């Protein structure tokens, strides 16, 4: 292989890697955007990578995009509402009935 072939191979591999990352992010975004949630949080857990997962009525939802400031406020007993095709979560705290919107 000459130097030109090496550069082209490197660029092709780099381009495929970037395309793969882009695909994974878009796919995760569309899955979460498709969530239709309305219920009381039964459980809050975190994956090995620290990604939060909430359980509502036996269904597990992975929450990636509202950010840690919102996710850190979710507790068992709180209510969460999210409409299909929306990125906004509405968290209603169990004791104070305070409504917190994700951004």
C-alpha positions in Angstrom: 0.0 0.0 0.0 1.3 3.4 -0.8 0.7 6.5 1.2 -2.3 7.7 -0.8 -4.1 4.3 -0.2 -3.3 4.5 3.5 -4.8 8.0 3.7 -7.9 7.0 1.8 -8.4 3.9 4.0 -8.1 6.0 7.1 -10.6 8.5 5.8 -13.0 5.8 4.8 -12.8 4.1 8.2 -13.2 7.5 10.0 -16.2 8.4 7.8 -17.9 5.1 8.6 -17.2 5.5 12.3 -18.8 9.0 12.3 -21.8 7.7 10.3 -22.3 4.9 12.8 -22.2 7.3 15.8 -24.6 9.6 14.0 -27.0 6.6 13.3 -26.9 5.5 17.0 -27.7 9.0 18.3 -30.5 9.5 15.8 -32.0 6.1 16.6 -31.9 6.6 20.4 -33.4 10.0 19.9 -36.3 8.7 17.8 -37.0 5.8 20.2 -37.2 8.2 23.2 -39.2 10.7 21.2 -41.7 8.0 20.5 -42.4 7.3 24.2 -45.9 8.0 25.4 -45.7 8.1 29.2 -48.2 8.9 31.9 -47.9 7.3 35.3 -46.3 7.1 38.7 -42.6 6.1 38.9 -42.2 2.7 40.5 -38.4 2.5 40.3 -35.4 4.6 39.3 -32.3 2.7 38.3 -29.1 3.4 36.3 -27.3 1.3 33.7 -23.6 0.4 34.0 -22.9 3.5 31.9 -25.0 5.7 34.3 -27.9 6.1 31.9 -31.2 6.5 34.0 -34.0 4.1 33.5 -37.4 4.5 35.1 -40.1 1.9 35.6 -43.8 2.9 35.3 -46.5 0.2 35.4 -44.0 -2.5 34.6 -42.6 -0.7 31.5 -38.9 0.4 31.6 -38.1 3.7 29.9 -34.5 4.8 29.3 -34.2 8.6 29.6 -31.2 10.0 27.7 -31.9 13.5 26.5 -33.5 15.7 29.2 -30.1 16.0 31.0 -28.9 15.2 34.5 -30.4 18.3 36.2 -33.9 16.9 35.3 -33.2 13.2 35.8 -31.6 13.8 39.3 -35.0 15.1 40.5 -37.0 12.0 39.6 -38.0 9.9 42.6 -40.2 6.9 43.3 -43.8 8.1 43.7 -43.4 11.1 41.3 -45.6 11.2 38.2 -44.2 11.6 34.7 -46.1 12.7 31.6 -44.6 12.7 28.1 -46.5 12.9 24.9 -45.6 10.9 21.8 -43.4 13.0 19.3 -42.3 15.4 22.1 -39.0 15.7 23.8 -40.5 17.4 26.9 -41.1 15.4 30.0 -43.4 16.8 32.8 -42.4 15.7 36.3 -45.0 16.1 39.0 -43.4 15.7 42.5 -45.3 13.4 44.8 -45.4 15.6 47.9 -45.4 19.2 46.7 -47.2 18.7 43.4 -44.5 20.9 41.9 -44.4 20.6 38.1 -40.9 20.4 36.6 -40.4 20.5 32.8 -37.4 19.0 31.0 -35.6 21.1 28.5 
